[in-house]
Amino acid sequence: MENTKPIRIKTISEFHKLRALPKPAHPLISIVDYSDIRFFPEEGKEVVAIFDFYSISIKSGVTGKLKYGQQQYDFDEGIMFFIGPNQVFGVEIDQEELQKATGWIMLIHPDFLWNTSLGKNMKKYEFFHYAVNEALFLSEKEEMIINGIVQNIQNEYHSNIDKFSQDIIISQLETLLNYSERFYSRQFLTRKISSHQILDRLEKVLTDYFNSEELLTKGVPTVQYISDQLNVSPTYLRSLLKVLTGQNTQQHIHNKLIEKAKEKLSTTELTVSEIAYELGFEHMQSFSKLFKTKTNLSPLEFRQSFS
């Protein structure tokens, strides 16, 4: 997918035309059955696209590859995924496999959300903004809930549009996204092996960094650096850690920093200034303030407790 030039699709009508679909019933929101979508041989096996609108979909009955941001992963039965405007994503397609696909894709233009409560709150749904996304795996019951809401939305915009239509659809969309947020939270807990592997890798990345020269030359690692090392986005990592540990990424970095500081304070004769410098701080005051915030003791008080 790296060498494929992205197709930019600006409107929902443009998407319909490109995929040989009938004109959308509503210009700003559309729900399309996967089995109706057409790809063409001249596009090749890999299709890379950028939408100027939101996309929510559930796909079943076909295997393939989805690349979203920087990571490629398999997607299989009963998977739901979310793509925000201006996100680059790619799909490896097999024409024969595609004919077996079931499910739907919902397209929502940002203009539909303009001046609504949901429009103001879209940023809180972080699954739209992951640079590297994890698809949402749904149980049969969860999928029924989501499909029921989608059917309500479809029924509404296919009915005669009146002054209540947008509010009703927005309300249904909000319900769908809130359920999705609940299911993602559940997934972080139930997919413990995958989640805990990231925790193990986080611990190793932090330990290696704090034991290397990088701490002295580059300073305390940033959240972005840690996320890059784990090949996940900062928002995804924060969400995962908050669910599993109750702490965000910055707090994990600080915990490792304090652990290293305690080790130096209790086993070396370095001054507090020297320790602060070795831990990547330009100013001793900043180090001392963080240490006291985390331990309720100043570095000197902590050292004296070992005397």
C-alpha positions, 0 to 999 in steps of 0.5 A: 500500500505504501506505493499506492497514491491515495484517492481523495473523496470529498463528498458522500455523493462522490463516494456513491458515484465512485463505487457505482451506487445509486445517488444517496438519499441524503447528501450528508449521511448515507448507509451502504450495504457492503455487498453493493459496493463495487471496486474495479480491476483498474484500481488494482488489489490495493486501494488507498483513500482519504475521506473528507467525512466520517466513516463507521462500518461493520464488515463480516464474511470476508478476510483482508487487510486494513491499513490505518495510519502506520500499522497494518492488521488483519480484520475478520468476522464481525469487526467494527471500525471508525475512520475520521476525516482526512485519515489515510487508510488502505484496503487490500481487496480480493474481487472474489472475496468481496462478493461474500462481504456482508455488513454496512458502511455509514458515511457522515459529513461533518456539515451534518453535525454542524451546530449540534451537541454531537458536533461539539463533542466528536473529539471525545470519541478517540477511536476516530483519531487514532493514528493507529487504530484497533478495530472493535470486535463485537459479540453477537449481542453487541452487534445486534445493538449497533445494527438496530441503531443503524437501522433506525438511522436509515429508516429516518433519513429514508422517510420524509425529511422534516424539522425533527429528522436531523435531531432524531438522527443526531440522537441515534448517532450519539447513542451508537457512539456511546455504545461503541465507547463502552464496547471499546472499554470492554475490549481493553479489559477482555483482550488481556493478552494483547493489552498486557503485551503492550504493558510489558513492552511499555515497561521494557521501553521505559527501562531501556531508555532510563538505563541508556545514555539517551536520558542524559542527552535527550532528557525525559522521554515524551509521550510521543516518543513512547507511543512511537516505540510501541507503534500505537498513537498517543491517544490509543495508548492513553486510553488503554493505560487508563482502563488497565492501570488508571494512569495515563502515559505521562504518569507511567513515565514519571513513575519510572523516573521517580523509581530511578531517582530513588535508586540513585538517592539511596545507592549513590553519593551523587548530589541532588543536582547531579541526579537531576542532571543525569535524569534529564532535567535542566533545573534541579528545582523542576526535578525536586518539585516532581519528586515531592509531588510524587512521594510527599518528600523532597529528594533530601528528605528521602535520602535522609530516611535511609540514614 
